[in-house]
Amino acid sequence: MDSDRIKLQPVKVPTSLELLAITQELQGQLNAESRARVVAIAELAEQARSSADARIDRLVTAIEEQGKQVGELATHVGLLVQSVAQLLGEETGHPVEDEQEPQRTDLDGNPY
């Protein structure tokens, strides 16, 4: 019957000071990991913000450029319309004369 018995090895139970040291070490590791995660999250947030800012800047630049192009096209269309009106007027025997500029006056109403 003695041979059927399992021999148990003695187990060392840590003391309360050893458990405290282990707990403090684990807490330190958790704090370090937490700080590293906070830094990584902040970096990702800044990266996303700067990426969005760059995209917005590119879009604003493109919109401004298109606005300039639309303005130039509007000027050209206006000149074309004026030219067509003059040509049609000449063909019908009613030439369209260029508009004269109004007389320039100073703040007192005197011409100059």
Residue pairs with C-beta under 8 A, 6 or more apart in sequence:
14 22
85 96
86 95
86 96
89 95
89 96
90 96
103 111
104 111
104 112
105 111
105 112
106 112
